[in-house]
Amino acid sequence: MNSLKRMSFKHKNNKFSYYFANYARLLVPEIFYRVRLNKQLKKLKKYDTAYIDSRVNYYNKLVKNQTLPADTEKLSDLRIIKHYKTYFLDSKLYTRFFNPKLCINFLFGDITEIPDTPSIVKSRPIYGDNTNSVILKLDIMRHFLFTKDKTKFVDKKNMLVGRGKINQLHRARFMEMYFGHPLCNIGNVTNKENYTGWLVPRLTISEQLKFKFILCLEGNDVASNLKWVMSSNSIAVMPKPKYETWFMEGTLIENYHYILIKDDYSDLEERLNYYIEHTDEALQIIDNAHQYVEPFKNKGQEDIIAFLVIQKYFQKTGQLQGK
């Protein structure tokens, strides 16, 4: 049954379409894309330039020009790495539009430290000087999933649902405190990691959407379910995020876009009961979350922002003329 649930395509990105389209693009000579870059950038005038500039400068905070190390790889050196195939394909979506002789430092995976030199990453710490961590939209299949939820909040169960791999101490601590709690339907879905307790059956996204509240605990970096939860008619429940991706988790406002709980989780029951009793405030959070998610669904605008983030990277590392 669990394996069948994992194969459910409802509320999921289509892997076949993703890989087919991206591998097909690899067959097209890159010169075809490079001659179209200016045409792509001219589309900027169709959008709110102030908004786009704010997004670009949020992802790419480089201000002073920096010189990359001499051994930095060129775009032409970028190759498929077995464990990071989606990172490679996602990066090629945008870098193929630039000169392959340009140098760039990619750090693939769950990056939780700030590099010494300007680097393209999927994730970075929110706090501290994270200037060298330049965010690009990577690992899209796993992280950028939005859902269409037809069930109204008021018709959902007055409970918190949560499923995930329990292989970090902070996630294990949450299970120790609330596994089996009458307000919680939570548990571990794998016995292959360090923590083999709290095993429960998997739930599909459709099954999780039957609950008013959905747990969004960070794992190695961000909570990967946060995007689809915020696009639903349920509410994300989580501590203040410590890491961020292209979704700009660092800009989320507590009790406005999501329900905040303390880092030690001690106020969970009180926070759930409050929003069960204050439906109007809960509905406002859902509306705010939907408004936050909406711009990320605009592919044309998202592409322009990504191009400009990369272009600024090359400019601030002295490889292209510009600001």
C-alpha positions as CSV (number, residue, x, y, z in Angstrom):
1,M,0.0,0.0,0.0
2,N,2.8,2.4,0.9
3,S,4.5,1.8,-2.5
4,L,1.3,2.5,-4.3
5,K,0.8,5.8,-2.4
6,R,4.4,6.8,-3.4
7,M,3.4,6.3,-7.0
8,S,0.3,8.5,-6.8
9,F,0.6,11.3,-9.4
10,K,-2.2,13.4,-8.0
11,H,-0.9,16.7,-6.6
12,K,2.6,15.8,-7.9
13,N,4.9,17.1,-10.6
14,N,5.1,14.8,-13.6
15,K,8.6,13.2,-13.5
16,F,8.3,11.7,-17.0
17,S,7.5,15.1,-18.6
18,Y,10.2,16.8,-16.6
19,Y,13.0,14.5,-17.6
20,F,11.8,14.1,-21.2
21,A,11.6,17.9,-21.8
22,N,15.0,18.6,-20.1
23,Y,16.9,15.8,-21.8
24,A,15.3,16.9,-25.1
25,R,16.7,20.4,-24.5
26,L,20.2,19.0,-24.1
27,L,20.0,17.9,-27.8
28,V,19.6,21.5,-29.0
29,P,22.8,23.3,-29.8
30,E,23.4,25.9,-27.0
31,I,24.1,28.7,-29.6
32,F,20.4,28.6,-30.3
33,Y,19.7,29.7,-26.7
34,R,22.6,32.2,-26.5
35,V,21.3,34.2,-29.4
36,R,17.9,34.5,-27.7
37,L,19.1,35.8,-24.4
38,N,18.5,39.5,-25.3
39,K,15.1,38.6,-26.6
40,Q,14.3,36.9,-23.3
41,L,15.5,39.9,-21.2
42,K,13.4,42.3,-23.3
43,K,10.3,40.6,-21.8
44,L,11.2,42.4,-18.6
45,K,9.1,45.4,-19.7
46,K,6.0,43.2,-19.5
47,Y,6.4,42.9,-15.7
48,D,6.7,45.1,-12.6
49,T,10.4,45.9,-12.8
50,A,10.6,47.2,-9.2
51,Y,9.3,43.9,-8.0
52,I,11.7,41.9,-10.2
53,D,14.6,44.0,-9.1
54,S,13.8,43.3,-5.4
55,R,13.7,39.6,-6.1
56,V,16.9,39.6,-8.0
57,N,18.7,41.6,-5.3
58,Y,17.3,39.3,-2.6
59,Y,18.7,36.2,-4.3
60,N,21.9,37.8,-5.4
61,K,23.2,40.1,-2.7
62,L,26.6,40.7,-4.3
63,V,27.4,44.5,-4.2
64,K,31.1,44.7,-4.5
65,N,33.0,43.1,-7.4
66,Q,34.7,39.9,-6.5
67,T,37.3,37.8,-8.3
68,L,36.6,34.1,-8.5
69,P,39.4,31.6,-7.7
70,A,41.5,30.7,-10.7
71,D,40.3,27.1,-10.6
72,T,36.6,27.9,-10.8
73,E,34.9,25.8,-13.5
74,K,33.5,27.2,-16.7
75,L,29.9,26.7,-17.7
76,S,31.1,24.3,-20.3
77,D,32.5,22.1,-17.5
78,L,29.1,21.5,-16.0
79,R,28.3,17.8,-16.2
80,I,25.5,15.5,-14.9
81,I,26.4,14.1,-11.4
82,K,24.6,10.9,-10.5
83,H,23.1,12.2,-7.2
84,Y,22.4,15.7,-8.5
85,K,20.7,15.1,-11.9
86,T,17.9,17.5,-11.2
87,Y,20.3,20.2,-10.0
88,F,22.2,19.8,-13.3
89,L,19.0,20.0,-15.5
90,D,17.6,22.9,-13.5
91,S,20.8,24.9,-13.8
92,K,21.0,24.2,-17.5
93,L,17.5,25.7,-18.0
94,Y,19.1,29.1,-17.5
95,T,22.9,28.9,-17.9
96,R,22.7,27.6,-21.5
97,F,21.7,31.1,-22.4
98,F,25.2,32.4,-21.4
99,N,28.7,32.1,-22.9
100,P,30.1,28.7,-21.9
101,K,33.5,30.2,-21.2
102,L,32.1,32.2,-18.3
103,C,33.1,30.8,-14.8
104,I,30.6,29.9,-12.1
105,N,30.8,28.0,-8.8
106,F,27.8,25.7,-8.2
107,L,27.3,24.0,-4.8
108,F,24.6,21.3,-5.3
109,G,22.7,19.7,-2.5
110,D,21.4,20.9,0.9
111,I,23.7,23.8,1.6
112,T,23.6,25.1,5.1
113,E,26.9,26.9,5.3
114,I,27.9,30.2,3.6
115,P,30.8,29.6,1.1
116,D,34.0,31.6,1.0
117,T,33.4,32.7,-2.6
118,P,30.3,33.7,-4.6
119,S,28.5,30.4,-5.3
120,I,25.2,29.4,-6.8
121,V,23.1,27.4,-4.3
122,K,19.7,26.0,-3.8
123,S,19.6,26.9,-0.1
124,R,21.3,29.1,2.4
125,P,21.1,30.2,6.0
126,I,18.7,33.1,6.5
127,Y,20.7,34.8,9.2
128,G,24.2,36.2,9.1
129,D,26.1,37.6,6.1
130,N,24.9,35.2,3.4
131,T,26.1,37.4,0.5
132,N,28.2,34.7,-1.1
133,S,25.2,32.4,-1.3
134,V,23.5,33.3,-4.5
135,I,20.2,31.4,-4.8
136,L,18.9,29.9,-8.0
137,K,15.7,27.8,-8.5
138,L,17.1,24.3,-8.2
139,D,15.7,20.9,-7.3
140,I,12.4,22.1,-8.8
141,M,10.7,18.7,-9.1
142,R,10.9,18.1,-5.3
143,H,10.6,21.6,-4.0
144,F,8.3,23.6,-6.3
145,L,5.0,21.8,-6.1
146,F,1.7,23.6,-5.8
147,T,-1.7,22.1,-5.3
148,K,-5.3,22.8,-6.1
149,D,-7.2,22.1,-2.9
150,K,-11.0,21.9,-3.3
151,T,-11.8,21.2,0.4
152,K,-12.7,24.2,2.5
153,F,-10.7,24.8,5.7
154,V,-13.9,24.6,7.8
155,D,-14.6,21.1,6.4
156,K,-11.3,19.7,7.5
157,K,-10.3,17.8,10.6
158,N,-9.3,19.8,13.7
159,M,-5.9,18.2,13.8
160,L,-2.2,18.6,12.7
161,V,-0.9,16.1,10.2
162,G,2.7,15.4,9.5
163,R,4.7,12.7,7.6
164,G,8.4,12.7,7.0
165,K,11.8,11.0,7.5
166,I,12.9,11.3,11.1
167,N,16.6,11.5,10.7
168,Q,17.4,14.8,12.6
169,L,17.4,15.4,16.3
170,H,15.0,18.3,16.1
171,R,12.4,16.2,14.2
172,A,12.9,13.3,16.6
173,R,12.3,15.7,19.5
174,F,8.9,16.7,18.0
175,M,7.9,13.1,17.7
176,E,8.9,12.5,21.3
177,M,6.6,15.3,22.4
178,Y,3.6,14.8,20.2
179,F,3.4,11.3,18.7
180,G,0.0,9.9,19.7
181,H,-1.3,13.3,20.9
182,P,-5.1,13.6,20.3
183,L,-4.5,16.8,18.2
184,C,-1.8,15.2,16.0
185,N,-1.6,12.6,13.3
186,I,2.2,12.5,12.8
187,G,4.9,9.9,12.3
188,N,7.9,8.6,10.6
189,V,7.6,7.0,7.1
190,T,10.9,5.2,6.8
191,N,12.9,2.7,8.8
192,K,16.1,3.2,6.9
193,E,17.4,6.2,8.8
194,N,18.8,6.7,12.3
195,Y,15.4,6.9,14.0
196,T,13.2,3.8,13.4
197,G,10.5,4.6,16.0
198,W,7.2,6.3,15.4
199,L,6.6,4.4,12.2
200,V,3.2,5.1,10.5
201,P,1.7,4.5,7.0
202,R,2.4,7.1,4.4
203,L,-0.3,9.6,3.5
204,T,-0.7,11.0,0.1
205,I,-1.0,14.8,-0.3
206,S,-4.7,14.3,-0.9
207,E,-5.0,12.5,2.4
208,Q,-3.0,15.2,4.2
209,L,-5.3,17.9,2.8
210,K,-8.1,16.5,4.9
211,F,-6.5,18.2,8.0
212,K,-6.6,21.9,8.9
213,F,-3.0,22.0,9.9
214,I,0.1,20.6,8.3
215,L,3.5,20.3,10.0
216,C,6.3,21.9,8.0
217,L,9.5,21.1,9.9
218,E,12.9,21.9,8.4
219,G,15.0,18.8,7.6
220,N,18.6,19.2,6.4
221,D,17.6,22.7,5.2
222,V,14.1,23.9,4.4
223,A,10.8,22.1,4.8
224,S,10.2,20.8,1.3
225,N,6.4,20.5,1.7
226,L,6.0,24.2,2.6
227,K,5.2,25.4,-1.0
228,W,2.3,23.0,-1.6
229,V,1.0,23.5,1.9
230,M,0.8,27.3,1.5
231,S,-1.0,26.8,-1.8
232,S,-3.7,24.7,-0.1
233,N,-6.6,25.4,2.1
234,S,-4.7,24.1,5.1
235,I,-2.2,26.0,7.2
236,A,1.5,25.5,7.6
237,V,2.6,25.1,11.2
238,M,6.3,25.5,12.0
239,P,9.0,27.4,14.0
240,K,10.6,30.4,12.4
241,P,12.6,29.1,9.4
242,K,16.4,29.1,9.6
243,Y,17.1,28.4,5.9
244,E,15.7,29.6,2.6
245,T,15.5,28.8,-1.1
246,W,14.0,30.5,-4.2
247,F,10.8,30.6,-2.2
248,M,12.3,33.3,0.0
249,E,11.3,31.6,3.3
250,G,13.1,34.4,5.1
251,T,10.4,36.9,4.0
252,L,7.5,34.9,5.4
253,I,5.7,36.6,8.3
254,E,4.7,34.6,11.3
255,N,1.0,34.2,12.0
256,Y,0.3,35.9,8.7
257,H,1.6,33.4,6.2
258,Y,1.9,30.5,8.6
259,I,1.3,29.6,12.3
260,L,4.4,30.1,14.3
261,I,5.3,27.7,17.1
262,K,8.3,28.0,19.5
263,D,11.6,26.4,18.6
264,D,11.1,24.0,21.5
265,Y,7.5,23.2,20.2
266,S,6.1,23.7,23.7
267,D,3.2,25.9,22.6
268,L,1.9,23.7,19.8
269,E,-1.4,22.6,21.5
270,E,-2.2,26.2,22.5
271,R,-1.6,27.5,18.9
272,L,-3.7,24.8,17.3
273,N,-6.6,25.3,19.7
274,Y,-6.4,29.1,19.1
275,Y,-6.9,28.8,15.4
276,I,-9.5,26.1,15.7
277,E,-11.5,28.6,17.8
278,H,-10.7,31.6,15.6
279,T,-11.7,30.5,12.1
280,D,-11.7,34.0,10.7
281,E,-8.0,34.5,11.5
282,A,-7.2,31.1,10.1
283,L,-8.9,31.9,6.9
284,Q,-7.0,35.2,6.6
285,I,-3.7,33.3,7.0
286,I,-4.7,31.0,4.1
287,D,-5.6,33.9,1.9
288,N,-2.3,35.6,2.7
289,A,-0.4,32.4,1.9
290,H,-2.2,32.1,-1.4
291,Q,-1.2,35.7,-2.3
292,Y,2.4,34.9,-1.4
293,V,2.5,31.8,-3.6
294,E,0.9,33.3,-6.7
295,P,3.9,35.1,-8.2
296,F,5.9,31.9,-8.1
297,K,3.4,30.3,-10.6
298,N,4.2,32.9,-13.2
299,K,6.8,31.0,-15.3
300,G,7.6,33.9,-17.6
301,Q,8.4,36.2,-14.7
302,E,10.3,33.5,-12.8
303,D,12.5,32.9,-15.9
304,I,13.3,36.6,-16.2
305,I,14.3,36.7,-12.5
306,A,16.6,33.7,-12.9
307,F,18.3,35.1,-16.0
308,L,18.9,38.4,-14.1
309,V,20.3,36.6,-11.0
310,I,22.8,34.7,-13.2
311,Q,23.7,37.8,-15.2
312,K,24.3,39.8,-12.0
313,Y,26.6,36.9,-10.8
314,F,28.7,37.3,-13.9
315,Q,28.8,41.1,-13.6
316,K,29.8,41.1,-9.9
317,T,32.5,38.6,-10.6
318,G,34.0,40.8,-13.3
319,Q,33.1,38.6,-16.2
320,L,30.4,40.8,-17.8
321,Q,29.8,44.5,-18.1
322,G,27.0,45.9,-16.1
323,K,25.9,47.4,-12.8
